[in-house]
Amino acid sequence: MSTRRPLTAAVIAAVVGSLAVGTAGTPAAAEPSKDHAEDLRVATYNLSLNRASAGELEADLSTPDDPQARTVAEVIQRANPDVILLNEFDYVPNMRAADLFRDNYLAAGQGGADPVDYPYAYVAPSNTGIPSGFDLNNNGRVGGGDDAFGFGAFEGQYGMAILSKYPIDTENVRTFQNFLWKDMPGALLPDNPATPEPADWYSPEELEVVRLSSKSHWDVPVKVGGETVHVLASHPTPPTFDGPEDRNGRRNHDEIRFWADYVTPGKSAYIVDDEGGKRGLLPSEPFVIVGDQNADPLDGDSVDGAVNQLLDSKQIVDPLPASDGAVEAAALQGGANAAHKGDPRYDTADFADTAPGNLRADYVLPSRRIRVLDSGVFWPTQADPLSRLTGAYPFPGSDHRLVWVDMQVRG
């Protein structure tokens, strides 16, 4: 199978011009095979399909007419990944929202794109909006999104979903929704600056219930030919919306650290899943870490080195997905972008120009056992007709961009 690229107008022109040398047109889904290595495209996309109230997303997706859903569905169709993590996709039980999105949007061609079929999906509860029963933000009142196990106006807001063209081994999925933050050795627990005691933002009673995951952490095994690839999915909290205690920044750091420890021999002994299973991944088990990590390696508000826990890991490859659209946006928008240390070509999110500016927030990070073929960020330049799918604020779809990596998995 040839390496596949998102079909921007420039790519379409290149395809037409190269037909004589055997380049195919619109990329087709790979059929599972046990006879050879499989080329696999894995993507992550914070598509901002979160809604303000419970039931609203299901209602919006129940017809094929929601403009935002049509836009983000077309982005997915243009990129045509084999496996994709959707962040900020509200959790609805029994996969009702996921089914509606597949049936009413992805299975119907949007904006001239070909339909895409994902026969396999995985969704599970999120910590967002689940009441903790404690005053976790220390404002003197109990209740509201800030006092939930993960910030949310209702249970499941800002949830996750995985869609796949390959079978998901649902019997062996591991979730870590209930793992307590205090049970991570050396956790960066926040400190109340008004007291002399260290790491005391949360009371001992609160530490017995405060969970590490703001949404959840999932280990989702996907059967690709004769191999199982562990899709490690999460969406750490933004490192903002707090005070000098930096409780969200510290939590973001440790949510990212969780996967770094999970894939590193000798560091995962403390990890316990929601069924009581105790172990991380074995060195022989291929994986890919996906998700909006809400952390840039050089810029933004995250704790120093937060995402570098993954990028610098000996178990992980950073394919450095890039786009010309991100470079153009940083130059045109200016503001905070002008002072950034990072190369704008790697940005994946179009945030406020005043602060923090555009950042690299979304990642697809394969294990070193997987051969990387290609990578990219779906961020067309303004001259590209497909820039209508990303646009400028207020965005037609999302302030994040789809990130994809092509890889070869041993069959």
C-alpha positions, 0 to 999 in steps of 0.5 A: 500500500502506498503512503497516504496523505490528507487530500488538500487541493495541492495533494489532489493536483500532485495525484493527478499529475502523477497518475502516469507513474502509478499513484492512486487517487483517493486513499482506500482503507487497508484490508486486514491481512495476516500475510504481510506488514500492514500500513496503518494511519493513526490519527487524533482529533480534538473535534470540539463536539462537546455540548453545553448540556447532557443529551444535546450532542445526541440530538444534534447528531440525530440528523445529518444537518449539524454544520459543525459535525459535517465539517469535522466529519469531512476533515476525517474523510479527507485524512482517512485514518484507519484508527482515530481518537476523538477528543471532546466528544461527549460520552453517551452510553451504549455508543448512541452518539458514536453510532449517530456520528458514524451513520449520519456524518462519516458514512455520507460524503461531506463537501465532495469527500468520499464516505468513510466506514468505521465498523469498530468503535470504543467509548467508555465513561469519563470522569468529567462532571461526576460529582466528587462530594468535596470542595476541590477548588477550595472556594468554600462551596461544594458543587459545579464542574470544578468540584467534579472528578474532572471538570464538566458541567455534566457527566461525560462532557468532553469525553472520548471515542475511538473509531477503527477500521480494524477489530478492537479487542474489547475483552482486553481493553484496560481503563484507568478512570478510577486510579487515584492521583496519590497512588502515583509515586512522586506525584506532583500534588498541589500545595496550598500556599497559605499554609506551611505544610507541603502538598496540602491543597487537598485534605487527606479525605479528598486524596482518598477520592481524587482521581488522576485522569481528568477524563480517563486513560484507555489501553485499547488493543486493536488487531492489525493483521497478525499483530495487536497494537495498543492504542493508549488514549487520553486527554489531560486537563488544560494546565490553566484555570487554577491559581498559584497552587497550579493544581491543573498544571500539576495534574496535566504533568502527571496525566502525561507521566502516566503513559510514560511510566506505563510503557517503560519497564521498571516504572509501571509497577504502581499502575492498577486498572479499573478491574484490579489488573497490575502491570504496564506494557511489556517491551514486546507489545507495540503501542501508539499514544494518542490524544490532546495532551494540552502541553507544548514542549516549549511554549504555553502554560504547562509544567516545564518538561510535561510532554517531554516525558513522552517525547524524550522517552526511549520507548517512543518515536516522535514523528514530528507531524507538521503543516504549512498552514500552521506556519502561515497562521502564526505569521499572520496572527502574530501576538503571542506567536511572535515570542514562541520558542517552538517551530510553528510548523509543529503547531496543532491548535489555533488558540488566542493570539494574546495568550497562549498563542498557537501550540503543539497540543495533539500527539500521535506517538508510536513505539519504537517497535513500529516503523514510521512512514509519514506524518502530518497535521491537517492545517491547509494554507489559506490558498487551499480550498480546503482551508474552509474546514479549519478557517479562523475564529469562530472556527467552523469545526474546531480550534484543534487540527487533526494529526495523523501518522502513517506507520507499518505494523508487522503482520 
